[in-house]
């Protein structure tokens, strides 16, 4: 539970998330060459694709970790995850393709035909990358995670830079080419690097009923969690033009720095929590909760102060063209949500203890309030309040998990100091060497 004992994992995790930051800058190059409407269409494709794999991860891939530390269930869980997720992705993506004409009418966007045409290809090419990466998460192999993600983001980055200097304008089709290239290379890398960690067998004690009993509550709350985090783009597309959606998504692209930071912390906390619970180490589990929340909050607060007080405006005005300047106020509004993100890490401990129904209830309540907020913004055309649903979601969910943690895990607001103590002791030890 000491920072010094896990510094290698922390460093590779930070480097991995650094890839997202680097690609965030690359995305700014893409935005400079994209019209807001074209960027909005591309955002819808990525949103649906991401949403599809979020549901698949919750229902199928999460079982790789949950049942992966018991020899009697491990191999069968791996097989279930591969076969069932592939079938699920095929059915959903192909169904959306068949419904493309209806989607064009509902969202008043002819480009939905192009989106649903490319979605099945993109989804199937993504399966190896997402599936094999779950084993890197399972064993906390942050170096392998970094290598696979490097092949994904660096490929897209190099292609973007090349096209930036050779093409005066980016199109939806060109963006798809870039994304597909990164997907293919990273899927191949994930297979070659992690295939030996995967063992499949139809034998074992794990039943489909037990498998789905764990996965269904998680997919339930993941679906509602995806409303503010992914489906917000589709909701806004229903009420606004693709141009507005593109500007909103440009701000959200920057906000992903915080969401990926939360994902990075979760990728370290959840597998560790499962192992500690299996070994009955309750004191270490309490330490994990306090320190992970504290470290994350300290980092978020530091970035919030810098960005909220002029940093974001300076950054966006420097990198983005004038037609995207509305994203400044949108991004600054989103930043409020980041302050409540760290408390959500404690939800991963609740999931590890299989308190999934409680987490699902919290997410349902928060997502419902978020959805209602998006509807109000859309109905009344409140362009300056576009991120209201995101802020409402993170605020409510973070608050609910915080009160649960205080009641059941002896967590308190003073626990946020723990990270400062650890940083001080770590730096002091380095200075004395």
C-alpha positions as CSV (number, residue, x, y, z in Angstrom):
1,X,0.0,0.0,0.0
2,X,3.1,2.2,0.0
3,X,3.7,4.5,-2.9
4,X,7.4,3.5,-3.0
5,X,6.5,-0.2,-3.3
6,X,4.3,0.4,-6.4
7,X,6.2,3.2,-8.1
8,X,6.8,1.2,-11.3
9,X,3.1,0.6,-11.7
10,X,2.3,4.2,-11.0
11,X,5.0,5.4,-13.5
12,X,3.8,3.2,-16.3
13,X,0.2,4.2,-15.6
14,X,1.1,7.9,-15.7
15,X,3.1,7.3,-19.0
16,X,0.1,5.4,-20.4
17,X,-2.3,8.3,-19.5
18,X,0.4,10.6,-21.0
19,X,-0.5,9.0,-24.3
20,X,-4.0,10.3,-23.9
21,X,-2.6,13.8,-23.2
22,X,-0.4,13.6,-26.3
23,X,-3.2,12.4,-28.5
24,X,-5.3,15.2,-27.0
25,X,-2.9,17.7,-28.6
26,X,-3.0,15.7,-31.8
27,X,-6.8,15.9,-31.7
28,X,-6.4,19.6,-31.6
29,X,-4.6,19.4,-35.0
30,X,-7.5,17.3,-36.3
31,X,-10.0,19.9,-35.1
32,X,-8.1,22.7,-36.8
33,X,-8.6,20.9,-40.1
34,X,-12.2,19.8,-39.4
35,X,-15.4,21.8,-39.8
36,X,-17.5,21.6,-36.6
37,X,-20.2,19.6,-38.5
38,X,-17.7,17.0,-39.7
39,X,-16.2,16.7,-36.3
40,X,-19.7,16.3,-34.8
41,X,-20.4,13.4,-37.2
42,X,-17.1,11.7,-36.3
43,X,-17.9,12.2,-32.6
44,X,-21.2,10.3,-33.0
45,X,-19.3,7.3,-34.5
46,X,-16.7,7.2,-31.8
47,X,-19.5,7.7,-29.2
48,X,-21.5,4.7,-30.4
49,X,-18.4,2.6,-30.7
50,X,-17.2,3.5,-27.2
51,X,-20.7,2.9,-25.8
52,X,-20.9,-0.5,-27.4
53,X,-17.6,-1.6,-25.8
54,X,-18.5,-0.1,-22.4
55,X,-21.6,-2.4,-22.3
56,X,-19.6,-5.3,-23.5
57,X,-16.9,-4.7,-20.9
58,X,-19.4,-4.5,-18.1
59,X,-21.4,-7.6,-19.1
60,X,-18.6,-9.8,-20.3
61,X,-15.0,-8.6,-19.9
62,X,-15.3,-7.6,-16.3
63,X,-15.8,-11.3,-15.5
64,X,-12.2,-11.9,-16.6
65,X,-11.0,-10.2,-13.4
66,X,-13.8,-11.1,-11.1
67,X,-13.6,-14.8,-11.7
68,X,-10.0,-14.8,-12.8
69,X,-8.2,-15.5,-9.5
70,X,-10.0,-18.9,-8.9
71,X,-8.5,-21.8,-10.9
72,X,-11.9,-23.4,-11.0
73,X,-13.6,-20.5,-12.8
74,X,-10.7,-18.6,-14.6
75,X,-10.5,-20.5,-17.9
76,X,-14.2,-20.7,-18.4
77,X,-14.7,-17.0,-17.6
78,X,-12.2,-16.2,-20.3
79,X,-14.1,-18.3,-22.9
80,X,-17.4,-16.8,-21.9
81,X,-16.0,-13.3,-22.3
82,X,-14.6,-13.9,-25.8
83,X,-17.6,-15.8,-27.3
84,X,-20.4,-13.9,-25.8
85,X,-18.9,-10.4,-26.3
86,X,-18.2,-11.2,-30.0
87,X,-21.9,-12.3,-30.5
88,X,-23.2,-9.2,-28.6
89,X,-21.1,-6.8,-30.7
90,X,-22.1,-8.4,-34.0
91,X,-25.8,-8.3,-33.1
92,X,-25.9,-4.7,-31.9
93,X,-23.7,-3.2,-34.6
94,X,-25.5,-5.0,-37.4
95,X,-28.9,-4.1,-36.0
96,X,-27.9,-0.4,-36.0
97,X,-26.8,-0.8,-39.6
98,X,-30.2,-2.2,-40.5
99,X,-31.9,0.7,-38.7
100,X,-29.9,3.4,-40.4
101,X,-32.8,4.9,-42.3
102,X,-34.8,5.3,-39.1
103,X,-31.8,6.9,-37.3
104,X,-31.4,9.4,-40.1
105,X,-35.0,10.6,-39.6
106,X,-34.8,10.6,-35.7
107,X,-31.6,12.6,-35.5
108,X,-32.1,14.7,-38.7
109,X,-28.6,13.8,-39.9
110,X,-28.1,12.0,-43.3
111,X,-24.6,11.0,-42.3
112,X,-26.0,8.4,-39.9
113,X,-25.9,6.0,-42.9
114,X,-22.1,6.4,-43.1
115,X,-21.8,6.0,-39.4
116,X,-23.7,2.7,-39.2
117,X,-21.9,1.3,-42.3
118,X,-18.5,1.6,-40.8
119,X,-19.5,0.7,-37.2
120,X,-19.5,-3.2,-37.6
121,X,-16.0,-3.2,-39.2
122,X,-14.6,-0.9,-36.6
123,X,-16.2,-2.9,-33.7
124,X,-14.9,-6.2,-34.8
125,X,-11.4,-4.9,-35.4
126,X,-11.4,-3.5,-31.9
127,X,-12.3,-6.8,-30.2
128,X,-8.7,-8.2,-29.9
129,X,-7.4,-5.0,-28.4
130,X,-10.1,-4.6,-25.8
131,X,-10.2,-8.3,-24.9
132,X,-6.5,-8.9,-24.5
133,X,-6.0,-5.6,-22.6
134,X,-8.3,-6.9,-19.9
135,X,-5.6,-9.4,-19.0
136,X,-3.1,-6.6,-18.6
137,X,-5.6,-4.9,-16.2
138,X,-6.2,-8.2,-14.4
139,X,-2.5,-8.6,-13.5
140,X,-1.8,-4.9,-13.2
141,X,0.8,-5.2,-16.1
142,X,0.9,-1.5,-16.7
143,X,4.0,-1.8,-19.0
144,X,2.1,-4.0,-21.4
145,X,-0.9,-1.7,-21.2
146,X,1.4,1.2,-22.2
147,X,2.8,-0.7,-25.2
148,X,-0.6,-1.6,-26.6
149,X,-2.0,1.9,-26.2
150,X,1.2,3.3,-27.7
151,X,0.6,1.3,-30.9
152,X,-2.9,2.7,-30.9
153,X,-2.3,6.4,-30.2
154,X,1.1,6.8,-31.9
155,X,-0.2,5.3,-35.1
156,X,-3.1,7.8,-35.2
157,X,-0.8,10.6,-34.1
158,X,1.8,10.0,-36.9
159,X,-1.0,9.7,-39.6
160,X,-2.6,12.9,-38.3
161,X,0.6,14.8,-38.4
162,X,1.3,13.5,-42.0
163,X,-2.2,14.5,-43.2
164,X,-2.0,17.8,-41.4
165,X,0.9,18.9,-43.6
166,X,-0.4,17.3,-46.8
167,X,-4.2,18.0,-46.7
168,X,-5.8,21.4,-46.3
169,X,-9.1,19.9,-44.9
170,X,-9.9,16.8,-43.0
171,X,-13.1,14.8,-43.7
172,X,-15.1,12.2,-41.8
173,X,-13.7,9.5,-44.1
174,X,-10.1,10.6,-43.4
175,X,-10.7,10.5,-39.7
176,X,-12.2,7.0,-40.0
177,X,-9.1,5.9,-41.9
178,X,-6.8,7.2,-39.1
179,X,-8.9,5.5,-36.4
180,X,-9.1,2.2,-38.2
181,X,-5.3,2.2,-38.7
182,X,-4.6,2.6,-35.0
183,X,-7.2,0.0,-34.2
184,X,-5.7,-2.6,-36.5
185,X,-2.2,-2.1,-35.3
186,X,-3.1,-2.0,-31.6
187,X,-5.2,-5.2,-31.9
188,X,-2.3,-7.0,-33.5
189,X,0.0,-5.8,-30.8
190,X,-2.3,-6.8,-28.0
191,X,-2.7,-10.3,-29.4
192,X,1.1,-10.8,-29.8
193,X,2.0,-9.4,-26.4
194,X,-0.8,-10.8,-24.2
195,X,-2.0,-14.0,-25.9
196,X,0.1,-16.3,-23.6
197,X,-1.7,-14.9,-20.6
198,X,-5.0,-16.1,-21.9
199,X,-6.2,-19.7,-21.2
200,X,-9.5,-20.9,-22.5
201,X,-11.5,-23.9,-21.5
202,X,-15.2,-25.0,-21.4
203,X,-14.4,-26.9,-18.2
204,X,-14.8,-25.4,-14.8
205,X,-17.3,-24.7,-12.1
206,X,-18.5,-21.3,-13.4
207,X,-22.1,-21.3,-14.7
208,X,-23.7,-18.9,-17.1
209,X,-26.1,-18.0,-14.4
210,X,-23.3,-17.0,-12.0
211,X,-21.5,-15.2,-14.8
212,X,-24.5,-13.1,-15.7
213,X,-25.6,-12.6,-12.1
214,X,-22.4,-10.6,-11.6
215,X,-22.4,-8.9,-15.1
216,X,-26.0,-7.9,-15.4
217,X,-26.1,-5.4,-12.5
218,X,-22.8,-3.9,-13.8
219,X,-24.1,-3.5,-17.3
220,X,-27.2,-2.0,-15.9
221,X,-25.3,0.8,-14.1
222,X,-22.8,1.1,-17.0
223,X,-25.7,1.8,-19.4
224,X,-27.0,4.6,-17.2
225,X,-23.4,5.8,-16.5
226,X,-22.9,6.1,-20.3
227,X,-25.8,8.6,-20.6
228,X,-23.7,11.6,-19.4
229,X,-20.3,10.1,-20.4
230,X,-21.1,8.9,-23.9
231,X,-24.7,9.2,-25.0
232,X,-24.7,12.9,-24.2
233,X,-23.5,13.5,-27.8
234,X,-26.5,11.7,-29.2
235,X,-29.0,13.5,-26.9
236,X,-27.6,16.9,-28.0
237,X,-27.6,15.8,-31.6
238,X,-31.3,15.3,-31.3
239,X,-31.8,18.9,-30.3
240,X,-28.9,20.8,-31.9
241,X,-27.1,20.9,-35.2
242,X,-24.0,18.8,-35.8
243,X,-22.0,22.0,-35.7
244,X,-22.9,22.6,-32.0
245,X,-22.2,19.0,-31.2
246,X,-18.8,19.3,-32.8
247,X,-18.0,22.3,-30.6
248,X,-19.3,20.6,-27.5
249,X,-17.2,17.5,-28.3
250,X,-14.1,19.6,-28.7
251,X,-14.5,20.7,-25.1
252,X,-15.2,17.2,-24.0
253,X,-12.1,16.0,-25.7
254,X,-10.1,18.2,-23.4
255,X,-12.2,17.1,-20.4
256,X,-11.2,13.5,-21.1
257,X,-7.9,14.3,-19.3
258,X,-9.9,14.0,-16.1
259,X,-12.0,11.0,-17.2
260,X,-8.9,9.1,-18.3
261,X,-7.2,10.0,-15.0
262,X,-10.2,8.4,-13.2
263,X,-10.0,5.3,-15.4
264,X,-6.3,5.0,-14.7
265,X,-6.9,5.1,-11.0
266,X,-9.7,2.6,-11.3
267,X,-7.5,0.2,-13.4
268,X,-5.1,0.1,-10.4
269,X,-7.6,0.1,-7.6
270,X,-10.2,-2.5,-8.7
271,X,-7.9,-5.5,-9.3
272,X,-6.0,-4.7,-6.2
273,X,-9.2,-4.6,-4.2
274,X,-10.3,-8.0,-5.5
275,X,-7.1,-9.5,-4.4
276,X,-7.1,-7.9,-0.9
277,X,-10.7,-9.0,-0.3
278,X,-9.8,-12.6,-1.4
279,X,-7.0,-12.5,1.2
280,X,-9.1,-10.9,3.9
281,X,-6.8,-7.9,4.3
282,X,-9.3,-5.4,5.5
283,X,-6.8,-2.9,6.8
284,X,-4.9,-2.8,3.6
285,X,-8.2,-2.3,1.8
286,X,-9.0,0.7,3.9
287,X,-5.5,2.1,3.2
288,X,-6.1,1.5,-0.5
289,X,-9.4,3.5,-0.4
290,X,-8.0,6.4,1.5
291,X,-4.8,6.8,-0.5
292,X,-6.3,6.3,-4.0
293,X,-9.0,8.9,-3.3
294,X,-6.6,11.3,-1.7
295,X,-3.9,11.2,-4.5
296,X,-6.6,11.6,-7.2
297,X,-8.3,14.5,-5.5
298,X,-5.0,16.4,-4.9
299,X,-4.1,16.1,-8.6
300,X,-7.6,17.1,-9.8
301,X,-7.7,20.1,-7.5
302,X,-4.3,21.3,-8.7
303,X,-5.4,21.1,-12.4
304,X,-8.8,22.7,-11.6
305,X,-7.3,25.8,-10.1
306,X,-4.8,26.3,-13.0
307,X,-7.4,25.7,-15.8
308,X,-10.4,27.5,-14.2
309,X,-8.4,30.7,-13.6
310,X,-7.3,31.4,-17.1
311,X,-5.4,28.3,-18.1
312,X,-8.2,26.8,-20.3
313,X,-8.9,30.0,-22.1
314,X,-5.3,30.6,-22.9
315,X,-4.9,27.1,-24.1
316,X,-8.0,26.9,-26.3
317,X,-7.4,30.3,-27.8
318,X,-3.9,29.3,-28.7
319,X,-4.7,25.9,-30.3
320,X,-8.2,26.1,-31.7
321,X,-9.6,28.3,-34.5
322,X,-12.1,31.0,-33.7
323,X,-15.1,28.9,-34.8
324,X,-14.4,26.7,-31.7
325,X,-14.1,29.4,-29.1
326,X,-17.5,28.6,-27.6
327,X,-15.8,25.5,-26.2
328,X,-14.0,27.7,-23.6
329,X,-17.1,28.3,-21.5
330,X,-18.3,24.8,-22.1
331,X,-15.0,23.3,-20.8
332,X,-14.8,25.6,-17.8
333,X,-18.3,24.5,-16.8
334,X,-17.3,20.8,-17.2
335,X,-14.4,21.3,-14.8
336,X,-16.8,21.6,-11.9
337,X,-17.6,17.9,-12.4
338,X,-14.0,16.9,-12.0
339,X,-13.9,17.9,-8.4
340,X,-16.4,15.1,-7.5
341,X,-14.7,12.3,-9.6
342,X,-12.2,11.1,-6.9
343,X,-14.9,9.9,-4.6
344,X,-16.1,7.5,-7.3
345,X,-13.0,5.4,-6.8
346,X,-14.7,4.0,-3.7
347,X,-17.4,2.6,-5.9
348,X,-14.7,0.2,-7.3
349,X,-14.3,-1.2,-3.8
350,X,-18.1,-1.7,-3.5
351,X,-18.0,-3.6,-6.8
352,X,-15.1,-5.7,-5.7
353,X,-17.2,-6.7,-2.6
354,X,-20.1,-7.4,-5.0
355,X,-22.2,-4.5,-3.8
356,X,-23.2,-4.0,-7.4
357,X,-26.9,-3.4,-6.7
358,X,-26.1,-0.4,-4.5
359,X,-23.7,1.1,-7.0
360,X,-26.3,0.5,-9.7
361,X,-29.0,2.3,-7.7
362,X,-26.6,5.3,-7.2
363,X,-25.8,5.5,-10.9
364,X,-29.4,5.1,-11.9
365,X,-30.4,8.1,-9.7
366,X,-27.5,10.2,-10.9
367,X,-28.0,9.3,-14.6
368,X,-31.7,10.0,-14.4
369,X,-31.0,13.5,-13.0
370,X,-28.4,14.0,-15.7
371,X,-30.7,12.9,-18.5
372,X,-33.4,15.3,-17.3
373,X,-30.8,18.1,-17.3
374,X,-29.8,17.4,-20.9
375,X,-33.5,17.4,-21.9
376,X,-34.0,20.8,-20.3
377,X,-30.9,22.2,-22.0
378,X,-32.1,20.8,-25.3
379,X,-35.7,21.8,-25.1
380,X,-34.9,25.4,-24.1
381,X,-31.8,25.6,-26.4
382,X,-29.5,26.6,-23.6
383,X,-26.2,26.4,-25.5
384,X,-24.2,27.9,-22.6
385,X,-25.4,25.1,-20.3
386,X,-24.6,22.2,-22.6
387,X,-22.5,20.3,-20.0
388,X,-25.1,20.6,-17.2
389,X,-25.9,16.9,-17.4
390,X,-22.3,15.9,-16.9
391,X,-21.9,18.2,-13.9
392,X,-25.1,16.9,-12.3
393,X,-24.1,13.3,-12.8
394,X,-20.6,13.5,-11.3
395,X,-21.8,15.7,-8.4
396,X,-24.7,13.3,-7.4
397,X,-22.8,10.1,-7.9
398,X,-19.7,11.3,-6.1
399,X,-21.8,12.6,-3.2
400,X,-23.7,9.3,-2.8
401,X,-20.6,7.2,-2.9
402,X,-19.0,9.5,-0.4
403,X,-21.8,9.2,2.2
404,X,-21.8,5.4,1.7
405,X,-18.0,5.3,2.3
406,X,-18.3,7.4,5.4
407,X,-21.0,5.0,6.8
408,X,-19.5,1.6,5.8
409,X,-15.8,2.2,5.4
410,X,-15.0,4.8,8.0
411,X,-14.0,7.2,5.3
412,X,-14.1,10.9,6.0
413,X,-13.2,14.2,4.3
414,X,-10.0,14.2,6.4
415,X,-8.9,11.1,4.6
416,X,-8.0,13.4,1.7
417,X,-5.0,14.4,3.6
418,X,-3.4,11.0,3.4
419,X,-2.0,11.6,0.0
420,X,-0.2,14.7,1.2
421,X,1.4,12.7,4.0
422,X,2.6,10.0,1.7
423,X,4.0,12.5,-0.8
424,X,5.9,14.3,2.0
425,X,7.3,11.0,3.4
426,X,8.3,9.8,-0.1
427,X,10.1,13.1,-0.9
428,X,11.8,13.2,2.5
429,X,13.2,9.7,2.1
430,X,14.6,10.6,-1.4
431,X,16.2,13.7,0.1
432,X,17.9,11.7,2.9
433,X,19.4,9.1,0.5
